Amino acid sequence: MKRLKYFLLFFGVLFFLFRVAIFIVRLPSYSIKTNGKLYIVNKVSECVQVFDLNSGKEIGKISIDMLSHEAVKTADEHKIVLTDFGDTDKHIIKTINTKTNRLEKEQIFIKKVYGNGIIALPEKEKVAVIDYVSNELIVINIENDSIEKQISTEQEKSHLAVLHPNKPIAYVTNINSNSISVIDLTLNKVIKIIVCGLGRKGIDITPDGTELWVTNINENLITVINTTNYQITNKLRSGNESLKLSFSVDGKFCFVANATDGTISIFNQQTKKNIKTIYLHGKTTFFERILYHTPRPVNILMHPNGLYAFVSNSNANKIEVIDMKTFKIVSTIGTGKVPDAMVFIN
């Protein structure tokens, strides 16, 4: 009987130490110092976390009471605007004041706005929301709560968008139509439909505006499009379930988040070659699978100083910080449940 007690005690202590080891290994570790504040949208926690990138401390947490996974800052950086993807009854967007770090207003529209993607426009009071039900790009004035434009994408299940850096042109991904709508915001109409593969998802444009790169989750491909003639120039093999992608500040590299693989693919923009794959902790070895959460990178944000990239690891409730010189993970930031969108404010 004593042997059984010692045996159970021994394995009880081992199990306790094992759980402690897992807890310690999974703790976030932030060791860098850089400028600015990072606003992290935690989808399931329904809050926005404000993290000071210099002190390495959380300096605010804003309850938004809605399921949001897309957010942008206005042109003057005074506000962050979030869409509500989860509540199909309220049809709202919400704004956060970046000076006070408080929720500023909730805008409910008579027209049903099923907001998903959102982009900031050059005018500080305007954003454009992509409605995935009406399949429209909707220009909203957040100062007077008015809808100024409704432009049809002419496609189905419109999703995300990016704005040309030098021209009044928006590019919208359409999941069900497997296409990109090119919308002239001066003419207020679609000027081109680009058919380019199955399951259009993430989109970004080179800093000089010459190329669009679009993820293709049903084919695990990246489609590269010339913005002058709208021709597809390359199709690049990516990882499984490539969701979002983002160009480095200098435009030399494109980072792609492969959600199912738990990896980040890094492509050279000029050569179109995959020069490195970063593996997030949790899938590489047997022991990693035991010690870490299964990684799921879903979003990428580049620091304006070009030194760091931030990756939302939604399963692990962390932001992974990548050094842009070494392409290695150098820090992690603990978050709420299921981090997704991120916004940088100087």
Secondary structure, DSSP 8 states (H G I E B T S, - for coil): -HHHHHHHHHHHHHHHHHHHHHHHHHS-------SSEEEEEETTTTEEEEEETTTTEEEEEEE--S----EEE-TTSSEEEEE-SS-TTT-EEEEEETTTTEEEEEEE-SS---EEEEEE-SSTTEEEEEETTTTEEEEEETTTTEEEEEEE-SSSSEEEEEE-SSSSEEEEEETTTTEEEEEETTTTEEEEEEE-SSSEEEEEE-TTSSEEEEEETTTTEEEEEETTT--EEEEEE--TTEEEEEE-TTSSEEEEEETTTTEEEEEETTT--EEEEEE-TTSSSHHHHHHS----EEEEEE-TTSSEEEEEETTTTEEEEEETTTTEEEEEEE-SSSEEEEEEE-
